[in-house]
Amino acid sequence: MLKQEITILRIKNNDTILKLAGKIGMNKDTLIRKLNNKADFKSSEIKKIADIYNLSNDEIVKIFNLKQLKKLWGINENYKN
């Protein structure tokens, strides 16, 4: 689901894998591994993607299969970009 959701976001925003990787400061191959669940995203990378695509709390939790944002970033549940 992660790869599909990010692909949809990329297409809606005219981003390629290479563009998104550059925006989050990551090598393209590393991003591909993470999208294919071969490696985990760091919380800072999730936050960058959330900021780039202006994701709501619910979208972040759903896309990245998280239980709580509070534990992820040490913030309140009403985090807004």
TORVOGU-795317 format. One record per residue (C-alpha): residue in one letter; residue number from 1; chain; y, x, z. Coordinates in steps of 0.05 Angstrom, whole numbers, always signed. Layout:
% TORVOGU-795317
{"A" NUM "A" {Y X Z}};
...
***
This chain:
% TORVOGU-795317
{"M" 1 "A" {+0 +0 +0}};
{"L" 2 "A" {+49 +57 +16}};
{"K" 3 "A" {+45 +86 -55}};
{"Q" 4 "A" {+54 +17 -87}};
{"E" 5 "A" {+113 -2 -43}};
{"I" 6 "A" {+149 +64 -55}};
{"T" 7 "A" {+135 +59 -130}};
{"I" 8 "A" {+167 -10 -131}};
{"L" 9 "A" {+228 +17 -94}};
{"R" 10 "A" {+233 +76 -141}};
{"I" 11 "A" {+229 +33 -203}};
{"K" 12 "A" {+282 -16 -176}};
{"N" 13 "A" {+328 +44 -163}};
{"N" 14 "A" {+312 +82 -227}};
{"D" 15 "A" {+282 +140 -188}};
{"T" 16 "A" {+226 +184 -210}};
{"I" 17 "A" {+179 +220 -162}};
{"L" 18 "A" {+219 +283 -176}};
{"K" 19 "A" {+286 +249 -160}};
{"L" 20 "A" {+260 +219 -96}};
{"A" 21 "A" {+229 +285 -74}};
{"G" 22 "A" {+296 +319 -86}};
{"K" 23 "A" {+334 +267 -47}};
{"I" 24 "A" {+290 +277 +14}};
{"G" 25 "A" {+286 +352 +6}};
{"M" 26 "A" {+212 +355 -10}};
{"N" 27 "A" {+170 +387 -64}};
{"K" 28 "A" {+144 +336 -115}};
{"D" 29 "A" {+72 +355 -102}};
{"T" 30 "A" {+81 +347 -27}};
{"L" 31 "A" {+111 +277 -37}};
{"I" 32 "A" {+52 +258 -82}};
{"R" 33 "A" {+3 +281 -28}};
{"K" 34 "A" {+39 +240 +24}};
{"L" 35 "A" {+42 +179 -20}};
{"N" 36 "A" {-33 +186 -32}};
{"N" 37 "A" {-46 +189 +43}};
{"K" 38 "A" {-70 +261 +39}};
{"A" 39 "A" {-15 +282 +89}};
{"D" 40 "A" {+30 +245 +137}};
{"F" 41 "A" {+104 +233 +130}};
{"K" 42 "A" {+147 +263 +185}};
{"S" 43 "A" {+193 +214 +221}};
{"S" 44 "A" {+253 +249 +190}};
{"E" 45 "A" {+225 +238 +120}};
{"I" 46 "A" {+213 +164 +135}};
{"K" 47 "A" {+284 +158 +159}};
{"K" 48 "A" {+311 +191 +96}};
{"I" 49 "A" {+271 +144 +51}};
{"A" 50 "A" {+294 +85 +93}};
{"D" 51 "A" {+367 +107 +86}};
{"I" 52 "A" {+360 +120 +11}};
{"Y" 53 "A" {+332 +51 -3}};
{"N" 54 "A" {+370 +15 +53}};
{"L" 55 "A" {+306 -11 +84}};
{"S" 56 "A" {+306 -60 +142}};
{"N" 57 "A" {+267 -48 +205}};
{"D" 58 "A" {+213 -97 +182}};
{"E" 59 "A" {+208 -62 +114}};
{"I" 60 "A" {+201 +6 +147}};
{"V" 61 "A" {+146 -18 +193}};
{"K" 62 "A" {+109 -54 +137}};
{"I" 63 "A" {+114 +2 +84}};
{"F" 64 "A" {+96 +59 +131}};
{"N" 65 "A" {+47 +18 +173}};
{"L" 66 "A" {+85 +32 +237}};
{"K" 67 "A" {+79 -5 +302}};
{"Q" 68 "A" {+148 +9 +331}};
{"L" 69 "A" {+211 +43 +308}};
{"K" 70 "A" {+230 +57 +380}};
{"K" 71 "A" {+174 +107 +388}};
{"L" 72 "A" {+187 +138 +320}};
{"W" 73 "A" {+261 +154 +330}};
{"G" 74 "A" {+274 +141 +403}};
{"I" 75 "A" {+323 +85 +386}};
{"N" 76 "A" {+329 +12 +401}};
{"E" 77 "A" {+291 -40 +360}};
{"N" 78 "A" {+356 -63 +326}};
{"Y" 79 "A" {+365 +1 +285}};
{"K" 80 "A" {+409 -11 +225}};
{"N" 81 "A" {+421 +40 +169}};
***
